[in-house]
Amino acid sequence: MPEKKIFKACKNCRALVPLETATCPICNSTSFSEDWSGMVIIISQDSEVAKVFGASTPWRYAITVK
Ligand SMILES: [Zn+2]
């Protein structure tokens, strides 16, 4: 399933960013993993999904990061 490998996931906050990104735009971490699965899009930080997921910034996030 190579199609998801246009993104890598931040190991700190699980934000998904393009592979060429050097620094996480959400938490400024520089630690990423290409071994992730599932994606959730947070549109509002006030949504129930964002609260359950612990996301503070609207973004796309990986559900699992290894
Ligand atoms: Zn991050």
N, CA, C, O and the ligand as a Tripos MOL2 file, in Angstrom:
@<TRIPOS>MOLECULE
protein
  265   263    67     0     0
PROTEIN
NO_CHARGES

@<TRIPOS>ATOM
      1 N           0.8540   -1.2020    0.0000 N.3       1 MET1
      2 CA          0.0000    0.0000    0.0000 C.3       1 MET1
      3 C           0.8870    1.2490    0.0000 C.2       1 MET1
      4 O           1.0090    1.8930    1.0420 O.2       1 MET1
      5 N           1.4790    1.5980   -1.0660 N.am      2 PRO2
      6 CA          2.4520    2.7040   -1.0450 C.3       2 PRO2
      7 C           1.8190    4.0900   -1.0540 C.2       2 PRO2
      8 O           2.5180    5.0880   -0.8820 O.2       2 PRO2
      9 N           0.5160    4.1650   -1.2500 N.am      3 GLU3
     10 CA         -0.0470    5.4950   -1.4840 C.3       3 GLU3
     11 C           0.0010    6.4020   -0.2660 C.2       3 GLU3
     12 O           0.0020    7.6260   -0.3990 O.2       3 GLU3
     13 N           0.0420    5.8090    0.9190 N.am      4 LYS4
     14 CA          0.0500    6.6770    2.0930 C.3       4 LYS4
     15 C           1.4320    7.2450    2.3720 C.2       4 LYS4
     16 O           1.5770    8.0990    3.2470 O.2       4 LYS4
     17 N           2.4310    6.8000    1.6620 N.am      5 LYS5
     18 CA          3.7870    7.2310    1.9850 C.3       5 LYS5
     19 C           4.1430    8.5980    1.4260 C.2       5 LYS5
     20 O           5.3190    8.9480    1.3210 O.2       5 LYS5
     21 N           3.1240    9.3680    1.0680 N.am      6 ILE6
     22 CA          3.4080   10.7700    0.7700 C.3       6 ILE6
     23 C           3.4750   11.5770    2.0650 C.2       6 ILE6
     24 O           3.8600   12.7460    2.0680 O.2       6 ILE6
     25 N           3.0890   10.9220    3.1720 N.am      7 PHE7
     26 CA          3.1340   11.5930    4.4720 C.3       7 PHE7
     27 C           4.0160   10.8130    5.4290 C.2       7 PHE7
     28 O           4.2100    9.6060    5.2790 O.2       7 PHE7
     29 N           4.5410   11.5140    6.4020 N.am      8 LYS8
     30 CA          5.1680   10.8870    7.5660 C.3       8 LYS8
     31 C           4.4880   11.4830    8.7890 C.2       8 LYS8
     32 O           3.8870   12.5550    8.7260 O.2       8 LYS8
     33 N           4.5950   10.7660    9.9050 N.am      9 ALA9
     34 CA          3.8860   11.1870   11.1090 C.3       9 ALA9
     35 C           4.8620   11.6650   12.1690 C.2       9 ALA9
     36 O           5.8980   11.0430   12.4020 O.2       9 ALA9
     37 N           4.5260   12.7620   12.8010 N.am     10 CYS10
     38 CA          5.3070   13.2690   13.9340 C.3      10 CYS10
     39 C           5.1900   12.2860   15.0950 C.2      10 CYS10
     40 O           4.0850   11.8960   15.4710 O.2      10 CYS10
     41 N           6.3170   11.8890   15.6600 N.am     11 LYS11
     42 CA          6.2800   10.9240   16.7690 C.3      11 LYS11
     43 C           5.7780   11.5700   18.0580 C.2      11 LYS11
     44 O           5.3560   10.8720   18.9800 O.2      11 LYS11
     45 N           5.8210   12.8520   18.1210 N.am     12 ASN12
     46 CA          5.3970   13.5500   19.3400 C.3      12 ASN12
     47 C           3.8880   13.7960   19.3560 C.2      12 ASN12
     48 O           3.2170   13.4680   20.3350 O.2      12 ASN12
     49 N           3.3500   14.3750   18.2700 N.am     13 CYS13
     50 CA          1.9320   14.7600   18.2830 C.3      13 CYS13
     51 C           1.1250   14.0240   17.2170 C.2      13 CYS13
     52 O          -0.0850   14.2240   17.1200 O.2      13 CYS13
     53 N           1.7690   13.1810   16.4210 N.am     14 ARG14
     54 CA          1.1210   12.3570   15.3950 C.3      14 ARG14
     55 C           0.6050   13.1530   14.1990 C.2      14 ARG14
     56 O          -0.1420   12.6070   13.3860 O.2      14 ARG14
     57 N           0.9710   14.4000   14.0690 N.am     15 ALA15
     58 CA          0.5710   15.1660   12.8900 C.3      15 ALA15
     59 C           1.1870   14.5500   11.6390 C.2      15 ALA15
     60 O           2.3360   14.1070   11.6550 O.2      15 ALA15
     61 N           0.4140   14.5270   10.5580 N.am     16 LEU16
     62 CA          0.9190   14.0180    9.2900 C.3      16 LEU16
     63 C           1.4090   15.1830    8.4410 C.2      16 LEU16
     64 O           0.6940   16.1620    8.2290 O.2      16 LEU16
     65 N           2.6250   15.0590    7.9670 N.am     17 VAL17
     66 CA          3.2340   16.1260    7.1640 C.3      17 VAL17
     67 C           3.8820   15.4970    5.9400 C.2      17 VAL17
     68 O           4.1750   14.3020    5.9490 O.2      17 VAL17
     69 N           4.1140   16.2820    4.8750 N.am     18 PRO18
     70 CA          4.8120   15.7490    3.7000 C.3      18 PRO18
     71 C           6.2080   15.2540    4.0630 C.2      18 PRO18
     72 O           6.8340   15.7520    4.9990 O.2      18 PRO18
     73 N           6.6810   14.2700    3.3110 N.am     19 LEU19
     74 CA          7.9670   13.6330    3.6450 C.3      19 LEU19
     75 C           9.1210   14.6220    3.7020 C.2      19 LEU19
     76 O          10.0640   14.4310    4.4710 O.2      19 LEU19
     77 N           9.0570   15.6700    2.9030 N.am     20 GLU20
     78 CA         10.1800   16.6080    2.8560 C.3      20 GLU20
     79 C          10.1840   17.5950    4.0140 C.2      20 GLU20
     80 O          11.1210   18.3810    4.1550 O.2      20 GLU20
     81 N           9.1440   17.5630    4.8470 N.am     21 THR21
     82 CA          9.0630   18.4910    5.9750 C.3      21 THR21
     83 C          10.1180   18.1480    7.0230 C.2      21 THR21
     84 O          10.2560   16.9880    7.4110 O.2      21 THR21
     85 N          10.8580   19.1500    7.4780 N.am     22 ALA22
     86 CA         11.9360   18.9060    8.4380 C.3      22 ALA22
     87 C          11.4800   19.0880    9.8730 C.2      22 ALA22
     88 O          11.9620   18.3950   10.7690 O.2      22 ALA22
     89 N          10.5520   20.0160   10.1040 N.am     23 THR23
     90 CA         10.1040   20.3340   11.4590 C.3      23 THR23
     91 C           8.5890   20.2810   11.5100 C.2      23 THR23
     92 O           7.9110   20.8020   10.6250 O.2      23 THR23
     93 N           8.0610   19.6530   12.5480 N.am     24 CYS24
     94 CA          6.6160   19.5460   12.6940 C.3      24 CYS24
     95 C           5.9930   20.9350   12.8520 C.2      24 CYS24
     96 O           6.4120   21.7010   13.7200 O.2      24 CYS24
     97 N           4.9910   21.2720   12.0160 N.am     25 PRO25
     98 CA          4.3720   22.5990   12.1270 C.3      25 PRO25
     99 C           3.4760   22.7260   13.3530 C.2      25 PRO25
    100 O           3.0710   23.8320   13.7120 O.2      25 PRO25
    101 N           3.1640   21.6120   13.9950 N.am     26 ILE26
    102 CA          2.2770   21.6520   15.1540 C.3      26 ILE26
    103 C           3.0690   21.7920   16.4530 C.2      26 ILE26
    104 O           2.7440   22.6310   17.2940 O.2      26 ILE26
    105 N           4.1130   20.9660   16.6180 N.am     27 CYS27
    106 CA          4.8170   20.9490   17.9080 C.3      27 CYS27
    107 C           6.3160   21.2130   17.7710 C.2      27 CYS27
    108 O           7.0420   21.1700   18.7650 O.2      27 CYS27
    109 N           6.7900   21.4870   16.5440 N.am     28 ASN28
    110 CA          8.1990   21.8060   16.2980 C.3      28 ASN28
    111 C           9.1470   20.6460   16.5430 C.2      28 ASN28
    112 O          10.3600   20.8410   16.6130 O.2      28 ASN28
    113 N           8.6010   19.4240   16.6750 N.am     29 SER29
    114 CA          9.4650   18.2630   16.8060 C.3      29 SER29
    115 C          10.1560   17.9760   15.4720 C.2      29 SER29
    116 O           9.6470   18.3340   14.4100 O.2      29 SER29
    117 N          11.3130   17.3290   15.5380 N.am     30 THR30
    118 CA         11.9930   16.9140   14.3180 C.3      30 THR30
    119 C          12.0750   15.3970   14.2280 C.2      30 THR30
    120 O          12.8430   14.8590   13.4300 O.2      30 THR30
    121 N          11.2840   14.7060   15.0470 N.am     31 SER31
    122 CA         11.2800   13.2450   15.0640 C.3      31 SER31
    123 C          10.0270   12.7290   14.3630 C.2      31 SER31
    124 O           8.9080   12.9570   14.8230 O.2      31 SER31
    125 N          10.2300   12.0290   13.2420 N.am     32 PHE32
    126 CA          9.1070   11.5440   12.4520 C.3      32 PHE32
    127 C           9.2210   10.0500   12.2060 C.2      32 PHE32
    128 O          10.3040    9.4710   12.2920 O.2      32 PHE32
    129 N           8.0860    9.4340   11.8980 N.am     33 SER33
    130 CA          8.0640    8.0280   11.5380 C.3      33 SER33
    131 C           7.2620    7.8530   10.2640 C.2      33 SER33
    132 O           6.1990    8.4520   10.1000 O.2      33 SER33
    133 N           7.7790    7.0240    9.3580 N.am     34 GLU34
    134 CA          7.0070    6.6970    8.1560 C.3      34 GLU34
    135 C           6.1620    5.4590    8.3740 C.2      34 GLU34
    136 O           5.4300    5.0300    7.4820 O.2      34 GLU34
    137 N           6.2670    4.8840    9.5660 N.am     35 ASP35
    138 CA          5.4950    3.6820    9.8920 C.3      35 ASP35
    139 C           4.2700    4.0810   10.7200 C.2      35 ASP35
    140 O           4.2910    4.0340   11.9500 O.2      35 ASP35
    141 N           3.2080    4.4710   10.0200 N.am     36 TRP36
    142 CA          1.9970    4.9270   10.6910 C.3      36 TRP36
    143 C           0.7940    4.3470    9.9580 C.2      36 TRP36
    144 O           0.9110    3.8750    8.8270 O.2      36 TRP36
    145 N          -0.3560    4.3890   10.6110 N.am     37 SER37
    146 CA         -1.5640    3.8970    9.9610 C.3      37 SER37
    147 C          -2.7740    4.6670   10.4590 C.2      37 SER37
    148 O          -2.8080    5.1560   11.5880 O.2      37 SER37
    149 N          -3.7540    4.7610    9.5910 N.am     38 GLY38
    150 CA         -4.9850    5.4610    9.9190 C.3      38 GLY38
    151 C          -4.8040    6.9680    9.8670 C.2      38 GLY38
    152 O          -3.7300    7.4830   10.1790 O.2      38 GLY38
    153 N          -5.8390    7.6610    9.4790 N.am     39 MET39
    154 CA         -5.7510    9.1220    9.4210 C.3      39 MET39
    155 C          -7.0460    9.7200    9.9360 C.2      39 MET39
    156 O          -8.1360    9.2590    9.5960 O.2      39 MET39
    157 N          -6.9170   10.7510   10.7590 N.am     40 VAL40
    158 CA         -8.0950   11.4790   11.2020 C.3      40 VAL40
    159 C          -7.8550   12.9540   10.8870 C.2      40 VAL40
    160 O          -6.7660   13.4830   11.1080 O.2      40 VAL40
    161 N          -8.8870   13.5970   10.3700 N.am     41 ILE41
    162 CA         -8.7700   15.0230   10.0490 C.3      41 ILE41
    163 C          -9.5220   15.7990   11.1210 C.2      41 ILE41
    164 O         -10.7300   15.6350   11.2900 O.2      41 ILE41
    165 N          -8.7980   16.6400   11.8390 N.am     42 ILE42
    166 CA         -9.4190   17.4830   12.8610 C.3      42 ILE42
    167 C          -9.7340   18.8390   12.2200 C.2      42 ILE42
    168 O          -8.8270   19.5500   11.7880 O.2      42 ILE42
    169 N         -11.0020   19.1880   12.1630 N.am     43 ILE43
    170 CA        -11.3990   20.4430   11.5300 C.3      43 ILE43
    171 C         -11.5270   21.5450   12.5760 C.2      43 ILE43
    172 O         -11.2140   22.7050   12.3080 O.2      43 ILE43
    173 N         -11.9860   21.1780   13.7590 N.am     44 SER44
    174 CA        -12.1120   22.1610   14.8330 C.3      44 SER44
    175 C         -11.5530   21.5820   16.1180 C.2      44 SER44
    176 O         -11.8070   20.4210   16.4370 O.2      44 SER44
    177 N         -10.7930   22.3790   16.8620 N.am     45 GLN45
    178 CA        -10.2360   21.8790   18.1210 C.3      45 GLN45
    179 C         -11.3080   21.7350   19.1870 C.2      45 GLN45
    180 O         -11.0630   21.1500   20.2430 O.2      45 GLN45
    181 N         -12.4990   22.2670   18.9160 N.am     46 ASP46
    182 CA        -13.5940   22.1500   19.8750 C.3      46 ASP46
    183 C         -14.4680   20.9330   19.6150 C.2      46 ASP46
    184 O         -15.4120   20.6770   20.3630 O.2      46 ASP46
    185 N         -14.1650   20.1810   18.5660 N.am     47 SER47
    186 CA        -14.9930   19.0250   18.2330 C.3      47 SER47
    187 C         -14.7490   17.8790   19.2120 C.2      47 SER47
    188 O         -13.7020   17.8090   19.8560 O.2      47 SER47
    189 N         -15.7140   16.9970   19.3130 N.am     48 GLU48
    190 CA        -15.5730   15.8300   20.1900 C.3      48 GLU48
    191 C         -14.4070   14.9530   19.7480 C.2      48 GLU48
    192 O         -13.6790   14.4050   20.5750 O.2      48 GLU48
    193 N         -14.2410   14.8310   18.4460 N.am     49 VAL49
    194 CA        -13.1500   14.0020   17.9320 C.3      49 VAL49
    195 C         -11.8030   14.5640   18.3930 C.2      49 VAL49
    196 O         -10.9180   13.8150   18.8070 O.2      49 VAL49
    197 N         -11.6600   15.8760   18.3180 N.am     50 ALA50
    198 CA        -10.4030   16.5020   18.7280 C.3      50 ALA50
    199 C         -10.1440   16.2790   20.2100 C.2      50 ALA50
    200 O          -9.0070   16.0440   20.6180 O.2      50 ALA50
    201 N         -11.2080   16.3520   21.0200 N.am     51 LYS51
    202 CA        -11.0430   16.1470   22.4630 C.3      51 LYS51
    203 C         -10.6320   14.7100   22.7680 C.2      51 LYS51
    204 O          -9.7130   14.4600   23.5480 O.2      51 LYS51
    205 N         -11.3310   13.7760   22.1350 N.am     52 VAL52
    206 CA        -11.0200   12.3640   22.3600 C.3      52 VAL52
    207 C          -9.6010   12.0650   21.8930 C.2      52 VAL52
    208 O          -8.8610   11.3130   22.5260 O.2      52 VAL52
    209 N          -9.2510   12.6670   20.7810 N.am     53 PHE53
    210 CA         -7.9650   12.3720   20.1730 C.3      53 PHE53
    211 C          -6.8290   13.1450   20.8300 C.2      53 PHE53
    212 O          -5.6640   12.7800   20.6700 O.2      53 PHE53
    213 N          -7.1440   14.1920   21.5570 N.am     54 GLY54
    214 CA         -6.1280   15.0000   22.2060 C.3      54 GLY54
    215 C          -5.4310   15.9620   21.2650 C.2      54 GLY54
    216 O          -4.2930   16.3590   21.5150 O.2      54 GLY54
    217 N          -6.0940   16.3380   20.1950 N.am     55 ALA55
    218 CA         -5.5040   17.2560   19.2300 C.3      55 ALA55
    219 C          -5.8780   18.6900   19.5850 C.2      55 ALA55
    220 O          -7.0480   18.9880   19.8270 O.2      55 ALA55
    221 N          -4.9030   19.5610   19.6170 N.am     56 SER56
    222 CA         -5.1710   20.9460   19.9830 C.3      56 SER56
    223 C          -5.1800   21.8670   18.7710 C.2      56 SER56
    224 O          -5.5700   23.0290   18.8810 O.2      56 SER56
    225 N          -4.7620   21.3680   17.6350 N.am     57 THR57
    226 CA         -4.6900   22.1890   16.4350 C.3      57 THR57
    227 C          -5.3800   21.4720   15.2890 C.2      57 THR57
    228 O          -5.1020   20.2940   15.0630 O.2      57 THR57
    229 N          -6.2720   22.1350   14.5530 N.am     58 PRO58
    230 CA         -6.8740   21.5050   13.3730 C.3      58 PRO58
    231 C          -5.7940   21.0940   12.3800 C.2      58 PRO58
    232 O          -4.9970   21.9190   11.9340 O.2      58 PRO58
    233 N          -5.7800   19.8030   12.0400 N.am     59 TRP59
    234 CA         -4.7370   19.2630   11.1700 C.3      59 TRP59
    235 C          -5.1450   17.8460   10.8100 C.2      59 TRP59
    236 O          -6.1940   17.3730   11.2470 O.2      59 TRP59
    237 N          -4.3410   17.1740   10.0320 N.am     60 ARG60
    238 CA         -4.5430   15.7330    9.8030 C.3      60 ARG60
    239 C          -3.5510   14.9640   10.6670 C.2      60 ARG60
    240 O          -2.3730   15.3140   10.7370 O.2      60 ARG60
    241 N          -4.0330   13.9250   11.3160 N.am     61 TYR61
    242 CA         -3.2080   13.1630   12.2590 C.3      61 TYR61
    243 C          -3.2610   11.6830   11.9490 C.2      61 TYR61
    244 O          -4.2670   11.1740   11.4560 O.2      61 TYR61
    245 N          -2.1720   11.0000   12.2400 N.am     62 ALA62
    246 CA         -2.1660    9.5380   12.1770 C.3      62 ALA62
    247 C          -2.7960    8.9920   13.4410 C.2      62 ALA62
    248 O          -2.6040    9.5400   14.5270 O.2      62 ALA62
    249 N          -3.5560    7.9020   13.3000 N.am     63 ILE63
    250 CA         -4.1670    7.2800   14.4700 C.3      63 ILE63
    251 C          -3.1160    6.4630   15.2270 C.2      63 ILE63
    252 O          -3.0760    6.4830   16.4570 O.2      63 ILE63
    253 N          -2.2840    5.7610   14.5000 N.am     64 THR64
    254 CA         -1.2330    4.9460   15.1070 C.3      64 THR64
    255 C           0.1170    5.3300   14.5090 C.2      64 THR64
    256 O           0.2710    5.3730   13.2890 O.2      64 THR64
    257 N           1.0790    5.6060   15.3610 N.am     65 VAL65
    258 CA          2.4560    5.8580   14.9320 C.3      65 VAL65
    259 C           3.3600    4.8940   15.6620 C.2      65 VAL65
    260 O           3.3560    4.8420   16.8920 O.2      65 VAL65
    261 N           4.1420    4.1230   14.9070 N.am     66 LYS66
    262 CA          5.0240    3.1510   15.5370 C.3      66 LYS66
    263 C           6.4270    3.7240   15.7220 C.2      66 LYS66
    264 O           7.3100    3.0400   16.2410 O.2      66 LYS66
    265 ZN          4.3900   17.2090   16.0720 Zn       67 ZN67
@<TRIPOS>BOND
     1     1     2 1
     2     2     3 1
     3     3     4 2
     4     3     5 am
     5     5     6 1
     6     6     7 1
     7     7     8 2
     8     7     9 am
     9     9    10 1
    10    10    11 1
    11    11    12 2
    12    11    13 am
    13    13    14 1
    14    14    15 1
    15    15    16 2
    16    15    17 am
    17    17    18 1
    18    18    19 1
    19    19    20 2
    20    19    21 am
    21    21    22 1
    22    22    23 1
    23    23    24 2
    24    23    25 am
    25    25    26 1
    26    26    27 1
    27    27    28 2
    28    27    29 am
    29    29    30 1
    30    30    31 1
    31    31    32 2
    32    31    33 am
    33    33    34 1
    34    34    35 1
    35    35    36 2
    36    35    37 am
    37    37    38 1
    38    38    39 1
    39    39    40 2
    40    39    41 am
    41    41    42 1
    42    42    43 1
    43    43    44 2
    44    43    45 am
    45    45    46 1
    46    46    47 1
    47    47    48 2
    48    47    49 am
    49    49    50 1
    50    50    51 1
    51    51    52 2
    52    51    53 am
    53    53    54 1
    54    54    55 1
    55    55    56 2
    56    55    57 am
    57    57    58 1
    58    58    59 1
    59    59    60 2
    60    59    61 am
    61    61    62 1
    62    62    63 1
    63    63    64 2
    64    63    65 am
    65    65    66 1
    66    66    67 1
    67    67    68 2
    68    67    69 am
    69    69    70 1
    70    70    71 1
    71    71    72 2
    72    71    73 am
    73    73    74 1
    74    74    75 1
    75    75    76 2
    76    75    77 am
    77    77    78 1
    78    78    79 1
    79    79    80 2
    80    79    81 am
    81    81    82 1
    82    82    83 1
    83    83    84 2
    84    83    85 am
    85    85    86 1
    86    86    87 1
    87    87    88 2
    88    87    89 am
    89    89    90 1
    90    90    91 1
    91    91    92 2
    92    91    93 am
    93    93    94 1
    94    94    95 1
    95    95    96 2
    96    95    97 am
    97    97    98 1
    98    98    99 1
    99    99   100 2
   100    99   101 am
   101   101   102 1
   102   102   103 1
   103   103   104 2
   104   103   105 am
   105   105   106 1
   106   106   107 1
   107   107   108 2
   108   107   109 am
   109   109   110 1
   110   110   111 1
   111   111   112 2
   112   111   113 am
   113   113   114 1
   114   114   115 1
   115   115   116 2
   116   115   117 am
   117   117   118 1
   118   118   119 1
   119   119   120 2
   120   119   121 am
   121   121   122 1
   122   122   123 1
   123   123   124 2
   124   123   125 am
   125   125   126 1
   126   126   127 1
   127   127   128 2
   128   127   129 am
   129   129   130 1
   130   130   131 1
   131   131   132 2
   132   131   133 am
   133   133   134 1
   134   134   135 1
   135   135   136 2
   136   135   137 am
   137   137   138 1
   138   138   139 1
   139   139   140 2
   140   139   141 am
   141   141   142 1
   142   142   143 1
   143   143   144 2
   144   143   145 am
   145   145   146 1
   146   146   147 1
   147   147   148 2
   148   147   149 am
   149   149   150 1
   150   150   151 1
   151   151   152 2
   152   151   153 am
   153   153   154 1
   154   154   155 1
   155   155   156 2
   156   155   157 am
   157   157   158 1
   158   158   159 1
   159   159   160 2
   160   159   161 am
   161   161   162 1
   162   162   163 1
   163   163   164 2
   164   163   165 am
   165   165   166 1
   166   166   167 1
   167   167   168 2
   168   167   169 am
   169   169   170 1
   170   170   171 1
   171   171   172 2
   172   171   173 am
   173   173   174 1
   174   174   175 1
   175   175   176 2
   176   175   177 am
   177   177   178 1
   178   178   179 1
   179   179   180 2
   180   179   181 am
   181   181   182 1
   182   182   183 1
   183   183   184 2
   184   183   185 am
   185   185   186 1
   186   186   187 1
   187   187   188 2
   188   187   189 am
   189   189   190 1
   190   190   191 1
   191   191   192 2
   192   191   193 am
   193   193   194 1
   194   194   195 1
   195   195   196 2
   196   195   197 am
   197   197   198 1
   198   198   199 1
   199   199   200 2
   200   199   201 am
   201   201   202 1
   202   202   203 1
   203   203   204 2
   204   203   205 am
   205   205   206 1
   206   206   207 1
   207   207   208 2
   208   207   209 am
   209   209   210 1
   210   210   211 1
   211   211   212 2
   212   211   213 am
   213   213   214 1
   214   214   215 1
   215   215   216 2
   216   215   217 am
   217   217   218 1
   218   218   219 1
   219   219   220 2
   220   219   221 am
   221   221   222 1
   222   222   223 1
   223   223   224 2
   224   223   225 am
   225   225   226 1
   226   226   227 1
   227   227   228 2
   228   227   229 am
   229   229   230 1
   230   230   231 1
   231   231   232 2
   232   231   233 am
   233   233   234 1
   234   234   235 1
   235   235   236 2
   236   235   237 am
   237   237   238 1
   238   238   239 1
   239   239   240 2
   240   239   241 am
   241   241   242 1
   242   242   243 1
   243   243   244 2
   244   243   245 am
   245   245   246 1
   246   246   247 1
   247   247   248 2
   248   247   249 am
   249   249   250 1
   250   250   251 1
   251   251   252 2
   252   251   253 am
   253   253   254 1
   254   254   255 1
   255   255   256 2
   256   255   257 am
   257   257   258 1
   258   258   259 1
   259   259   260 2
   260   259   261 am
   261   261   262 1
   262   262   263 1
   263   263   264 2
@<TRIPOS>SUBSTRUCTURE
     1 MET1         2 RESIDUE 1 A MET
     2 PRO2         6 RESIDUE 1 A PRO
     3 GLU3        10 RESIDUE 1 A GLU
     4 LYS4        14 RESIDUE 1 A LYS
     5 LYS5        18 RESIDUE 1 A LYS
     6 ILE6        22 RESIDUE 1 A ILE
     7 PHE7        26 RESIDUE 1 A PHE
     8 LYS8        30 RESIDUE 1 A LYS
     9 ALA9        34 RESIDUE 1 A ALA
    10 CYS10       38 RESIDUE 1 A CYS
    11 LYS11       42 RESIDUE 1 A LYS
    12 ASN12       46 RESIDUE 1 A ASN
    13 CYS13       50 RESIDUE 1 A CYS
    14 ARG14       54 RESIDUE 1 A ARG
    15 ALA15       58 RESIDUE 1 A ALA
    16 LEU16       62 RESIDUE 1 A LEU
    17 VAL17       66 RESIDUE 1 A VAL
    18 PRO18       70 RESIDUE 1 A PRO
    19 LEU19       74 RESIDUE 1 A LEU
    20 GLU20       78 RESIDUE 1 A GLU
    21 THR21       82 RESIDUE 1 A THR
    22 ALA22       86 RESIDUE 1 A ALA
    23 THR23       90 RESIDUE 1 A THR
    24 CYS24       94 RESIDUE 1 A CYS
    25 PRO25       98 RESIDUE 1 A PRO
    26 ILE26      102 RESIDUE 1 A ILE
    27 CYS27      106 RESIDUE 1 A CYS
    28 ASN28      110 RESIDUE 1 A ASN
    29 SER29      114 RESIDUE 1 A SER
    30 THR30      118 RESIDUE 1 A THR
    31 SER31      122 RESIDUE 1 A SER
    32 PHE32      126 RESIDUE 1 A PHE
    33 SER33      130 RESIDUE 1 A SER
    34 GLU34      134 RESIDUE 1 A GLU
    35 ASP35      138 RESIDUE 1 A ASP
    36 TRP36      142 RESIDUE 1 A TRP
    37 SER37      146 RESIDUE 1 A SER
    38 GLY38      150 RESIDUE 1 A GLY
    39 MET39      154 RESIDUE 1 A MET
    40 VAL40      158 RESIDUE 1 A VAL
    41 ILE41      162 RESIDUE 1 A ILE
    42 ILE42      166 RESIDUE 1 A ILE
    43 ILE43      170 RESIDUE 1 A ILE
    44 SER44      174 RESIDUE 1 A SER
    45 GLN45      178 RESIDUE 1 A GLN
    46 ASP46      182 RESIDUE 1 A ASP
    47 SER47      186 RESIDUE 1 A SER
    48 GLU48      190 RESIDUE 1 A GLU
    49 VAL49      194 RESIDUE 1 A VAL
    50 ALA50      198 RESIDUE 1 A ALA
    51 LYS51      202 RESIDUE 1 A LYS
    52 VAL52      206 RESIDUE 1 A VAL
    53 PHE53      210 RESIDUE 1 A PHE
    54 GLY54      214 RESIDUE 1 A GLY
    55 ALA55      218 RESIDUE 1 A ALA
    56 SER56      222 RESIDUE 1 A SER
    57 THR57      226 RESIDUE 1 A THR
    58 PRO58      230 RESIDUE 1 A PRO
    59 TRP59      234 RESIDUE 1 A TRP
    60 ARG60      238 RESIDUE 1 A ARG
    61 TYR61      242 RESIDUE 1 A TYR
    62 ALA62      246 RESIDUE 1 A ALA
    63 ILE63      250 RESIDUE 1 A ILE
    64 THR64      254 RESIDUE 1 A THR
    65 VAL65      258 RESIDUE 1 A VAL
    66 LYS66      262 RESIDUE 1 A LYS
    67 ZN67       265 GROUP 0 **** ****
